[in-house]
Amino acid sequence: MNNIANLKRQSGNNQEAIDLFKRAIKEDPNLVQAYTRVAANSLAINDLGQAKSFAEQALQINETTAGVNEILGIIFQNKNNPTKAIEYYQREVEIYPLAGNSLLNQGLLLLQQVQPKAALESLAKASAIAPSERCSLLLAQTHQRLGQFKEAITEYKKLNIYQSNNKHIPFNLGLSLLRIGENNDAIRAFQVAVQIDETFVDAWGNKGSAHKREGHNKEALAEQTKL
């Protein structure tokens, strides 16, 4: 029954999978993986109460069950309780140091809690396990927050700013380039930002500042007219 439930889960039939996992639990109340699967599938259908209940029951059976603390972390993150979420993500990493998703989510929350040094440590570990665009973006933002502009630029350049619809990515790349004196590269980054949003006043202003630093007074004046 547990195996059939797993097949249902893999095919995206979350509610059917939940029902089958619950039947498996009735047959074997100590089948910890079934509790974990009910929690995970409940989370997938946004039933946070049921997800939390079965995750906590799984931990009562085996407090070192991999994946359960991550589920609880996601639940509390969704409930806007970052302190509790971070606590569960940290427990997950202690049990399973290669829990990249827990490290990534923990890094995001620490950054939002204005703890950039702790965020950097978590995100660097997540990137080493499973590099991703999301992780590079968070690392770039963290380095920028810490004033580590060269490192921020390295991470921003891992993203394809020409295919992004997020104007803040090229804009923040431009700001970091501006801070280390790479004015012409900053101009190009700000240009991408204003191509995404022609009304982006801050991008026009900083593009003008970069032109002025390079002695491009005519171009700088033209940028000021956009403000």
C-alpha positions in Angstrom: 0.0 0.0 0.0 2.9 2.3 0.8 4.5 1.6 -2.6 1.2 2.3 -4.4 0.9 5.5 -2.5 4.4 6.5 -3.6 3.4 5.9 -7.2 0.3 8.1 -6.8 2.5 10.8 -5.3 5.0 10.6 -8.2 2.1 11.0 -10.7 0.9 14.1 -8.9 -2.2 12.5 -7.3 -1.6 14.0 -3.9 -4.9 13.4 -2.3 -5.1 9.8 -3.4 -1.5 9.3 -2.2 -2.5 10.9 1.2 -5.4 8.5 1.6 -3.2 5.5 0.8 -0.4 6.6 3.1 -3.0 6.9 5.9 -4.2 3.4 5.3 -0.6 2.2 5.4 -0.2 4.0 8.8 -3.3 2.1 10.1 -1.6 -1.2 9.1 1.7 -0.1 10.6 1.5 2.9 13.1 5.4 3.1 13.2 5.8 3.4 9.4 7.6 6.8 9.7 8.1 7.3 6.0 4.3 7.2 5.5 3.8 10.0 8.0 6.5 12.0 6.2 4.8 11.4 2.9 1.4 12.5 4.2 3.0 15.7 5.5 4.8 16.3 2.2 1.7 15.7 0.1 -0.5 17.8 2.5 2.0 20.6 2.1 1.7 20.3 -1.7 -2.0 20.9 -1.5 -1.5 23.7 1.0 -3.1 21.8 3.9 -0.7 23.2 6.4 -2.5 21.9 9.5 -2.4 18.3 8.4 1.1 18.6 7.1 2.3 19.9 10.5 0.4 17.2 12.4 1.9 14.3 10.5 5.4 15.8 10.4 5.3 16.1 14.2 4.1 12.5 14.5 7.0 11.4 12.3 9.4 13.1 14.6 7.8 11.4 17.6 8.6 8.1 16.0 12.1 9.1 14.9 13.4 12.5 15.6 16.3 12.1 13.1 14.0 11.4 10.1 15.4 13.2 7.1 13.1 15.8 5.4 10.6 16.2 8.2 12.2 19.3 9.8 12.5 20.9 6.4 8.7 20.3 5.9 8.1 22.0 9.2 10.4 24.9 8.2 8.4 25.4 5.1 5.2 25.4 7.0 6.4 28.1 9.5 7.9 30.1 6.6 4.5 30.1 4.9 2.9 31.1 8.2 5.3 34.1 8.4 7.1 32.8 11.4 10.7 33.1 10.3 12.3 32.5 13.7 10.6 29.1 14.0 11.3 28.3 10.3 15.0 29.0 10.7 15.0 26.7 13.8 13.6 23.8 11.9 15.8 24.4 8.9 18.8 24.3 11.2 17.7 21.0 12.7 17.3 19.6 9.2 20.9 20.6 8.3 22.2 19.1 11.5 20.6 15.8 10.6 21.4 16.0 6.9 24.2 18.5 6.1 23.5 18.2 2.4 20.0 19.6 2.8 20.4 22.2 0.1 16.9 23.5 0.1 16.9 24.0 3.9 20.2 25.9 3.6 18.8 28.0 0.8 15.5 28.9 2.6 17.4 29.5 5.8 19.7 31.9 4.0 16.8 33.8 2.5 15.2 34.2 5.9 18.4 35.3 7.6 18.9 37.9 4.8 15.4 39.1 5.4 16.1 39.3 9.1 19.1 41.5 8.4 21.7 38.9 9.4 23.8 39.0 6.2 26.9 37.2 7.6 24.8 34.2 8.8 22.9 34.3 5.5 26.1 34.2 3.5 27.4 31.2 5.4 24.1 29.3 4.7 23.9 30.4 1.1 27.5 29.5 0.3 26.9 26.0 1.6 23.7 25.7 -0.5 25.5 26.9 -3.6 28.3 24.3 -3.1 25.6 21.6 -2.9 23.3 22.7 -5.7 24.1 25.9 -7.6 21.1 27.6 -9.0 20.0 31.0 -10.3 18.0 31.7 -7.1 21.0 30.9 -5.0 23.3 33.1 -7.0 20.8 36.0 -6.8 20.5 35.6 -3.0 24.3 35.4 -2.7 24.7 38.5 -4.9 22.2 40.4 -2.7 24.0 39.3 0.5 27.5 40.2 -0.7 26.1 43.6 -1.8 24.5 44.1 1.6 28.0 43.4 3.2 29.7 45.8 0.8 31.5 42.9 -0.9 30.9 44.3 -4.4 33.3 42.2 -6.4 31.8 39.1 -5.0 28.3 40.4 -5.7 29.3 41.1 -9.3 30.5 37.6 -9.7 27.2 36.2 -8.6 25.1 38.7 -10.6 27.0 37.8 -13.7 25.9 34.1 -13.3 22.4 35.4 -14.1 21.3 36.2 -17.6 20.3 39.8 -17.2 19.3 40.1 -20.8 16.5 37.4 -20.4 15.3 38.6 -17.0 12.1 40.6 -16.5 13.4 41.7 -13.1 14.7 45.3 -13.5 16.4 45.1 -10.1 18.9 42.5 -11.1 20.7 44.6 -13.8 20.1 47.7 -11.6 21.9 46.2 -8.6 24.6 44.8 -10.8 25.1 48.3 -12.1 25.3 49.7 -8.5 27.9 47.2 -7.6 29.9 48.0 -10.7 29.6 51.7 -10.0 31.0 51.1 -6.5 34.2 49.6 -7.8 34.7 52.1 -10.6 33.6 49.9 -13.5 31.6 52.8 -14.9 31.2 51.6 -18.6 30.0 48.2 -17.5 27.7 49.9 -15.0 26.2 52.0 -17.9 25.4 48.8 -19.8 23.8 47.2 -16.8 21.6 50.3 -16.1 20.7 50.4 -19.8 19.2 46.9 -19.4 17.3 48.0 -16.4 15.7 51.0 -18.2 14.9 48.8 -21.2 12.8 46.6 -18.9 11.2 49.7 -17.3 11.6 53.1 -19.1 10.2 54.9 -16.0 12.9 53.5 -13.7 14.1 56.8 -12.4 16.9 55.4 -10.2 18.4 53.5 -13.1 18.4 56.6 -15.3 20.0 58.7 -12.5 22.7 56.2 -11.8 23.4 55.8 -15.5 23.8 59.5 -15.8 26.2 59.5 -12.8 28.3 56.7 -14.5 28.5 58.8 -17.7 29.5 61.8 -15.7 32.3 59.9 -14.0 33.6 58.9 -17.5 33.5 62.5 -18.7 30.5 61.9 -20.9 28.9 65.2 -20.1 26.5 65.2 -23.1 25.3 61.7 -22.3 25.0 62.5 -18.6 22.9 65.6 -19.4 20.6 63.5 -21.6 20.1 61.0 -18.8 19.1 63.8 -16.4 16.3 64.8 -18.7 14.8 61.3 -18.1 14.3 62.1 -14.4 
